[in-house]
Amino acid sequence: MSRFALIKAVLGPIMRLMFRPRVEGAERIPGEGPVILAGNHLTFIDSIVLPLVTKRQVFFIGKDEYVTGKGFKGRLMAWFFTGVGMIPVDRDGASGGVAALMTGRRILEEGKVFGIYPEGTRSPDGRLYRGRTGIARLTLMTGAPVVPFAMIGTDKLQPGGRGIPRPGRVTVRFGEPMEFSRYEGMDRDRYVLRAVTDSVMAEVMRLSGQEYVDMYATKAKAA
């Protein structure tokens, strides 16, 4: 049994009891081949709930600080996060964005599922913010379809992304796969990248029902 299967078998029932996830459209995730799951990001537990409700293992980028802790607690966190599919990357460094993009490309070229939050960070106020174009570059470079998804209610269980989440019900809603083969070879055209990204974010907005803000979440946080 893989570490992911073990974690899901042991902790899955506990998490399901705690979060009582209502899942809509999970059958829209292709059963094989490379897939990008792109959705909104409300709070820390989004990355715990998503692997819980998908049959295929979802790989995603996470802060390297999650796996560099000391002592028993640090080792336990590293074992858990890498076990559920997190790949640690120093995103704060000068080449952090490139490293994250190349990691995502490698995962997709291996035929796996890559999860990404195009906003680049958690929403500061529950609204949906402008997407970064890395999502567009990934789908155009690899040909992987994009399955948009929406997390609904996770921010109510863990406001601000800190502390122990309270029990409650969350909804995870998946949309129809989106493919952008008509833009093949245009992964360096900034107008195409923006158009593809905005198309994905429009679908995420439709699924989540969030108010859309045409600015980056990082800028909103810094204001």
Salt bridges, closest charged atoms under 4 A:
GLU24 OE1 - ARG173 NE 2.63
ASP46 OD2 - HIS41 ND1 2.89
GLU109 OE2 - ARG105 NE 3.03
GLU110 OE2 - ARG106 NH1 3.56
GLU110 OE1 - LYS112 NZ 3.05
ASP125 OD2 - ARG127 NH2 3.04
ASP155 OD2 - LYS156 NZ 3.67
GLU176 OE2 - ARG28 NE 3.18
ASP198 OD1 - ARG194 NH1 2.96
GLU203 OE2 - ARG206 NH2 2.63
GLU211 OE2 - ARG127 NH1 3.55
ASP214 OD1 - ARG130 NE 3.34
